[in-house]
Amino acid sequence: MKEKSTPIQYYLVREDVLTESMKKTLKAKSLLESGKVDQVNDAVEIVGISRSAFYKYRDSVFAFHSLIKEKIITLFIFLQDRSGALSEVLKILANLGCNVLTINQTIPLQGRANVTLSIETGTMVVELSELMHQIEAVDAVERVEVIGSGM
């Protein structure tokens, strides 16, 4: 009888806990994906790692933005109750190429409302970190978090 293999577990970790080789592998993959270099040799030389280190990690480490391309993410936004606040956030999403799929907003209590947005990121023109930064820059936004990601 064939033994069942243990499913691979995935984790989301902060960049500062990755090894230097993992970080450099991500940079090399980015160079290759962007077309800035065509060969693995060129990419590893630019970032300063060996080919063996690159091949060791290339199928194991992924930038978060690459996992959400062409996917749906769910954002939780804590907004101050101000006229036009949600409209400002939606304008940012539209300008960055996101497609809003659902909007759920609580009734404002004590001058604040929770907004949950499901957005399609397949046509997003920036990295997720830049999207988050632009939303956080809105005066009425107190906090924004990614609370879900899926197909």
C-alpha positions as CSV (number, residue, x, y, z in Angstrom):
1,M,0.0,0.0,0.0
2,K,1.3,3.5,-1.0
3,E,1.9,5.9,1.9
4,K,0.2,9.2,1.8
5,S,2.7,12.1,1.5
6,T,2.4,14.9,3.9
7,P,1.1,18.0,2.2
8,I,3.5,20.9,1.9
9,Q,2.8,23.7,4.4
10,Y,3.2,27.4,3.3
11,Y,4.0,30.3,5.6
12,L,4.1,34.0,5.2
13,V,7.2,35.5,6.8
14,R,8.7,39.0,7.1
15,E,11.6,39.7,4.9
16,D,13.9,40.4,7.9
17,V,13.8,36.8,9.0
18,L,14.9,35.4,5.6
19,T,18.5,34.4,5.1
20,E,20.7,36.5,2.8
21,S,20.7,33.7,0.2
22,M,16.9,33.6,0.2
23,K,16.7,37.4,-0.3
24,K,19.2,37.3,-3.1
25,T,17.3,34.5,-4.7
26,L,14.2,36.6,-4.7
27,K,16.1,39.5,-6.3
28,A,17.6,37.2,-8.9
29,K,14.1,35.8,-9.7
30,S,12.8,39.3,-10.1
31,L,15.6,40.2,-12.5
32,L,14.7,37.1,-14.6
33,E,11.0,37.7,-14.5
34,S,11.3,41.4,-15.4
35,G,13.5,40.6,-18.4
36,K,16.3,42.7,-17.2
37,V,18.5,39.6,-17.6
38,D,17.9,36.5,-19.7
39,Q,20.3,34.0,-18.0
40,V,20.4,32.6,-14.5
41,N,24.2,33.1,-14.6
42,D,23.7,36.9,-15.1
43,A,21.1,37.2,-12.4
44,V,23.2,35.4,-9.7
45,E,26.3,37.3,-10.6
46,I,24.4,40.7,-10.2
47,V,22.9,39.8,-6.8
48,G,26.0,38.0,-5.6
49,I,25.0,34.4,-4.9
50,S,26.1,31.0,-6.3
51,R,24.0,29.2,-8.9
52,S,23.6,26.3,-6.4
53,A,22.1,28.6,-3.8
54,F,19.7,30.1,-6.4
55,Y,18.6,26.6,-7.5
56,K,18.3,25.5,-3.9
57,Y,15.7,28.3,-3.1
58,R,14.1,29.2,-6.4
59,D,11.1,26.9,-6.0
60,S,10.8,27.5,-2.3
61,V,10.7,31.3,-1.8
62,F,8.3,33.7,-3.4
63,A,7.6,37.3,-3.2
64,F,4.1,37.9,-1.8
65,H,3.1,40.0,-4.8
66,S,3.8,37.1,-7.1
67,L,1.4,34.9,-5.2
68,I,-1.4,37.4,-5.5
69,K,-1.2,38.2,-9.2
70,E,-4.4,37.3,-10.9
71,K,-6.0,36.5,-7.6
72,I,-8.4,38.0,-5.3
73,I,-7.3,39.7,-2.0
74,T,-9.5,40.9,0.8
75,L,-8.5,44.2,2.5
76,F,-9.8,45.3,5.9
77,I,-9.7,49.1,6.3
78,F,-10.5,51.0,9.5
79,L,-11.8,54.4,8.3
80,Q,-12.8,57.6,10.1
81,D,-16.3,58.6,9.3
82,R,-15.7,61.4,6.9
83,S,-17.5,62.4,3.7
84,G,-15.7,61.0,0.7
85,A,-13.3,58.8,2.6
86,L,-14.3,55.5,1.0
87,S,-14.5,57.2,-2.3
88,E,-10.9,58.3,-2.0
89,V,-9.8,54.7,-1.3
90,L,-11.9,53.4,-4.3
91,K,-10.3,56.0,-6.5
92,I,-6.8,54.8,-5.6
93,L,-7.8,51.2,-6.3
94,A,-9.2,52.2,-9.7
95,N,-6.1,54.2,-10.6
96,L,-3.8,51.3,-9.7
97,G,-5.8,48.9,-11.9
98,C,-7.6,46.9,-9.2
99,N,-11.1,45.7,-9.8
100,V,-13.4,46.0,-6.8
101,L,-15.6,42.9,-6.4
102,T,-17.3,43.4,-3.1
103,I,-17.6,46.2,-0.5
104,N,-18.9,45.7,3.0
105,Q,-19.0,48.6,5.4
106,T,-20.2,48.7,9.0
107,I,-22.4,51.5,10.3
108,P,-20.0,54.1,11.7
109,L,-19.7,53.9,15.5
110,Q,-17.8,56.5,17.5
111,G,-16.7,58.2,14.3
112,R,-15.2,55.1,12.7
113,A,-16.3,52.4,10.3
114,N,-14.8,49.0,9.2
115,V,-14.7,48.4,5.5
116,T,-13.9,45.1,3.9
117,L,-13.0,45.1,0.2
118,S,-12.5,42.1,-2.0
119,I,-10.4,43.1,-5.0
120,E,-9.0,41.4,-8.1
121,T,-5.3,42.1,-8.5
122,G,-4.6,40.6,-11.9
123,T,-4.4,44.0,-13.6
124,M,-2.8,45.9,-10.7
125,V,0.0,48.1,-12.0
126,V,2.0,48.3,-8.7
127,E,3.3,45.9,-6.0
128,L,0.9,45.2,-3.1
129,S,3.2,47.1,-0.7
130,E,2.7,50.3,-2.9
131,L,-1.1,49.7,-2.9
132,M,-1.1,49.5,0.9
133,H,1.1,52.5,1.2
134,Q,-1.2,54.6,-1.0
135,I,-4.3,53.5,0.9
136,E,-2.6,54.2,4.3
137,A,-1.7,57.7,3.0
138,V,-5.4,58.7,2.9
139,D,-6.0,60.9,5.9
140,A,-9.2,59.1,7.0
141,V,-7.6,55.7,6.9
142,E,-6.4,54.6,10.3
143,R,-5.3,51.1,9.4
144,V,-5.3,48.7,6.4
145,E,-4.6,45.0,6.4
146,V,-4.6,42.1,4.0
147,I,-7.0,39.6,5.6
148,G,-7.3,37.1,2.8
149,S,-5.9,35.9,-0.5
150,G,-7.3,33.3,-2.9
151,M,-8.3,32.5,-6.4
